[in-house]
Amino acid sequence: MAKKLITVVKLQLPAGKATAAPPVGPALGGYGINIMAFVKEYNEKTAPQAGSVIPVEVSVFSDRSFTVTLKTPPAADLLRKAAGVDRGSGAPNKTKVGSISREQLRRLAEQKMIDMNALTVEAAEQTLAGTARSMGITIRD
Amino acid sequence: MNLTAGWLELSVAIDAEAVESVTELLAQFGYNGGVAIEHPIIPGLDGPEYTIDPALPVTVRTYVPIDEHAEDVRAQLEQRLWFLGMMRPIGALQVRALAESDWAEAWRRYYSVQRIGVRTVIVPSWLSHAPEPDDIVLSLDPGMAFGTGLHPTTQLCVQLLERYTPAGGDVLDLGCGSGILAIAAARLGAARVLALDTDPVAVDATIQNMAQNGVSGQVQAALGSLGVGASFGHWLGWDAPVAPAHAAPADGVTFDLIVANILARVLVALSADLVAALRPGGVVISSGIFFEREAEVAAAFAAAGLTCLERHQKGDWVAFVHRRPAPGGQQQGADT
């Protein structure tokens, strides 16, 4: 009998520096996964990218085995780097912290597309522009 | 582990469009910048395939230790979410207190008897098992330490210990975790086993499991490392305080067999220390090596003067057996 997928948990963690503390413990422990086994696997696979934030998708199966799929860095991370700002705006509807060009937006969309529910680069651009807006980052024409 | 009175779980339900920006916000406030994102998935009939139900919201969670700052963090986060809520629909911030015991013990329900070597059977300490005549039964409660027997690297190491444990010899288990490998070595015929780890959680688990298996006379567990191993933070990745009671084996203490199931970068850094702690003709079993990094370990061990005897792979993980050559090229048999 094939093993059945129970759930998929996505975690956003510092590459190479995951610990058994939250969010890993509560997010995975409750599904019956040995937490240190996940920590060992995540940290080894992301050690080369230390310093970045690497999201990971953990698929948990009925026999309590799990698989780990690393994702591209979060859009917010890429947008912040492109705009040259440390963090998003506290009040993005009023205070803008920076901007990126249309060309930068296009490049980010191409980079992130594999991990987005977007069928075209244009659709990926729209989603990213929405994320940028809610961080107080504007798109320059 | 972080010692704390408990944790606040801060969660919010949002639509898919808002996931990136809310995740970004929660990461600024949460412990270790960590965020958990749960999409409403509909599993396929079998295998890893799934679809996402677009009608249901996505839940995004982060955690902060309960201390004097917790309430401040909650209030700030609530305010920032309110601003985001001006631009798109955002659910109310949900707050829940959690204790470590809420998740630390949950895996026990799914932990069962497993045969992980030819003869070695792992039995959870709260279950019983009727062994075959030749079986070596290890009764184990890993707690929060690594080494349940479920991980491919543990299984590879146990299978190699079954063949390489020297009868009446001295063994070092470096990075002992739950103590599973140290106890297996003792039960497989080693006279004395030293089990070292830099994580006190692991040393406590090992001591408890030694007693449970009646090998406390053969195995000694301590906080400590070989050589440079204490300068690493936690061996599984993060910057932890170095073990205060540093119980490295004294200079000149050597072993017939070392088993080290850690990670590639640690094994590479320790390669010279491993050789120094091996008797001539002694063997080191190494694992915790992600297959993309095995060449680094192979090169470091070769440079340190070790000879590769075997390589095995299970899933993404590799284990090696190396020997420190005896002077004059005298080699002992592989299966002792």
HADDOCK unambig.tbl for C-alpha pairs under 7 A between the chains (distance, minus, plus):
assign (segid A and resid 2 and name CA) (segid B and resid 46 and name CA) 6.03 0.50 0.50
assign (segid A and resid 2 and name CA) (segid B and resid 47 and name CA) 6.77 0.50 0.50
assign (segid A and resid 3 and name CA) (segid B and resid 46 and name CA) 6.29 0.50 0.50
assign (segid A and resid 3 and name CA) (segid B and resid 47 and name CA) 6.40 0.50 0.50
assign (segid A and resid 4 and name CA) (segid B and resid 46 and name CA) 4.90 0.50 0.50
assign (segid A and resid 4 and name CA) (segid B and resid 47 and name CA) 5.96 0.50 0.50
assign (segid A and resid 5 and name CA) (segid B and resid 43 and name CA) 5.91 0.50 0.50
assign (segid A and resid 5 and name CA) (segid B and resid 46 and name CA) 6.59 0.50 0.50
assign (segid A and resid 5 and name CA) (segid B and resid 47 and name CA) 6.31 0.50 0.50
assign (segid A and resid 5 and name CA) (segid B and resid 48 and name CA) 5.84 0.50 0.50
assign (segid A and resid 9 and name CA) (segid B and resid 36 and name CA) 6.96 0.50 0.50
assign (segid A and resid 9 and name CA) (segid B and resid 37 and name CA) 6.28 0.50 0.50
assign (segid A and resid 9 and name CA) (segid B and resid 38 and name CA) 5.40 0.50 0.50
assign (segid A and resid 10 and name CA) (segid B and resid 36 and name CA) 5.78 0.50 0.50
assign (segid A and resid 10 and name CA) (segid B and resid 37 and name CA) 4.96 0.50 0.50
assign (segid A and resid 10 and name CA) (segid B and resid 38 and name CA) 6.24 0.50 0.50
assign (segid A and resid 11 and name CA) (segid B and resid 35 and name CA) 5.70 0.50 0.50
assign (segid A and resid 11 and name CA) (segid B and resid 36 and name CA) 4.46 0.50 0.50
assign (segid A and resid 11 and name CA) (segid B and resid 37 and name CA) 6.04 0.50 0.50
assign (segid A and resid 12 and name CA) (segid B and resid 34 and name CA) 5.51 0.50 0.50
assign (segid A and resid 12 and name CA) (segid B and resid 35 and name CA) 5.07 0.50 0.50
assign (segid A and resid 12 and name CA) (segid B and resid 36 and name CA) 6.34 0.50 0.50
assign (segid A and resid 13 and name CA) (segid B and resid 33 and name CA) 6.51 0.50 0.50
assign (segid A and resid 13 and name CA) (segid B and resid 34 and name CA) 4.84 0.50 0.50
assign (segid A and resid 13 and name CA) (segid B and resid 35 and name CA) 6.86 0.50 0.50
assign (segid A and resid 14 and name CA) (segid B and resid 33 and name CA) 6.93 0.50 0.50
assign (segid A and resid 16 and name CA) (segid B and resid 237 and name CA) 5.59 0.50 0.50
assign (segid A and resid 16 and name CA) (segid B and resid 238 and name CA) 6.97 0.50 0.50
assign (segid A and resid 17 and name CA) (segid B and resid 237 and name CA) 5.17 0.50 0.50
assign (segid A and resid 17 and name CA) (segid B and resid 238 and name CA) 4.45 0.50 0.50
assign (segid A and resid 18 and name CA) (segid B and resid 237 and name CA) 6.89 0.50 0.50
assign (segid A and resid 18 and name CA) (segid B and resid 238 and name CA) 6.61 0.50 0.50
assign (segid A and resid 19 and name CA) (segid B and resid 238 and name CA) 6.78 0.50 0.50
assign (segid A and resid 20 and name CA) (segid B and resid 1 and name CA) 6.83 0.50 0.50
assign (segid A and resid 21 and name CA) (segid B and resid 1 and name CA) 6.29 0.50 0.50
assign (segid A and resid 21 and name CA) (segid B and resid 2 and name CA) 6.79 0.50 0.50
assign (segid A and resid 22 and name CA) (segid B and resid 63 and name CA) 6.03 0.50 0.50
assign (segid A and resid 23 and name CA) (segid B and resid 34 and name CA) 5.79 0.50 0.50
assign (segid A and resid 23 and name CA) (segid B and resid 35 and name CA) 6.12 0.50 0.50
assign (segid A and resid 23 and name CA) (segid B and resid 36 and name CA) 6.20 0.50 0.50
assign (segid A and resid 23 and name CA) (segid B and resid 62 and name CA) 6.23 0.50 0.50
assign (segid A and resid 23 and name CA) (segid B and resid 63 and name CA) 6.18 0.50 0.50
assign (segid A and resid 25 and name CA) (segid B and resid 103 and name CA) 6.24 0.50 0.50
assign (segid A and resid 25 and name CA) (segid B and resid 104 and name CA) 6.94 0.50 0.50
assign (segid A and resid 26 and name CA) (segid B and resid 103 and name CA) 5.25 0.50 0.50
assign (segid A and resid 27 and name CA) (segid B and resid 36 and name CA) 6.66 0.50 0.50
assign (segid A and resid 29 and name CA) (segid B and resid 103 and name CA) 5.02 0.50 0.50
assign (segid A and resid 29 and name CA) (segid B and resid 104 and name CA) 6.22 0.50 0.50
assign (segid A and resid 29 and name CA) (segid B and resid 106 and name CA) 5.90 0.50 0.50
assign (segid A and resid 29 and name CA) (segid B and resid 107 and name CA) 6.09 0.50 0.50
assign (segid A and resid 30 and name CA) (segid B and resid 103 and name CA) 5.38 0.50 0.50
assign (segid A and resid 30 and name CA) (segid B and resid 106 and name CA) 5.32 0.50 0.50
assign (segid A and resid 30 and name CA) (segid B and resid 107 and name CA) 6.81 0.50 0.50
assign (segid A and resid 31 and name CA) (segid B and resid 107 and name CA) 6.94 0.50 0.50
assign (segid A and resid 32 and name CA) (segid B and resid 106 and name CA) 5.80 0.50 0.50
assign (segid A and resid 32 and name CA) (segid B and resid 107 and name CA) 3.65 0.50 0.50
assign (segid A and resid 32 and name CA) (segid B and resid 110 and name CA) 6.06 0.50 0.50
assign (segid A and resid 33 and name CA) (segid B and resid 107 and name CA) 5.76 0.50 0.50
assign (segid A and resid 34 and name CA) (segid B and resid 107 and name CA) 6.42 0.50 0.50
assign (segid A and resid 36 and name CA) (segid B and resid 145 and name CA) 6.52 0.50 0.50
assign (segid A and resid 36 and name CA) (segid B and resid 146 and name CA) 5.20 0.50 0.50
assign (segid A and resid 37 and name CA) (segid B and resid 146 and name CA) 6.32 0.50 0.50
assign (segid A and resid 37 and name CA) (segid B and resid 151 and name CA) 6.68 0.50 0.50
assign (segid A and resid 40 and name CA) (segid B and resid 236 and name CA) 5.46 0.50 0.50
assign (segid A and resid 43 and name CA) (segid B and resid 236 and name CA) 6.83 0.50 0.50
assign (segid A and resid 43 and name CA) (segid B and resid 237 and name CA) 5.70 0.50 0.50
assign (segid A and resid 44 and name CA) (segid B and resid 263 and name CA) 6.86 0.50 0.50
assign (segid A and resid 44 and name CA) (segid B and resid 290 and name CA) 6.82 0.50 0.50
assign (segid A and resid 75 and name CA) (segid B and resid 20 and name CA) 6.54 0.50 0.50
assign (segid A and resid 76 and name CA) (segid B and resid 20 and name CA) 6.36 0.50 0.50
assign (segid A and resid 76 and name CA) (segid B and resid 21 and name CA) 6.60 0.50 0.50
assign (segid A and resid 76 and name CA) (segid B and resid 24 and name CA) 6.15 0.50 0.50
assign (segid A and resid 90 and name CA) (segid B and resid 80 and name CA) 6.03 0.50 0.50
assign (segid A and resid 91 and name CA) (segid B and resid 80 and name CA) 6.89 0.50 0.50
assign (segid A and resid 91 and name CA) (segid B and resid 83 and name CA) 5.54 0.50 0.50
assign (segid A and resid 93 and name CA) (segid B and resid 87 and name CA) 6.95 0.50 0.50
assign (segid A and resid 127 and name CA) (segid B and resid 17 and name CA) 6.92 0.50 0.50
assign (segid A and resid 131 and name CA) (segid B and resid 20 and name CA) 6.38 0.50 0.50
assign (segid A and resid 131 and name CA) (segid B and resid 21 and name CA) 5.57 0.50 0.50
assign (segid A and resid 134 and name CA) (segid B and resid 21 and name CA) 6.28 0.50 0.50
assign (segid A and resid 134 and name CA) (segid B and resid 84 and name CA) 6.53 0.50 0.50
assign (segid A and resid 135 and name CA) (segid B and resid 21 and name CA) 6.58 0.50 0.50
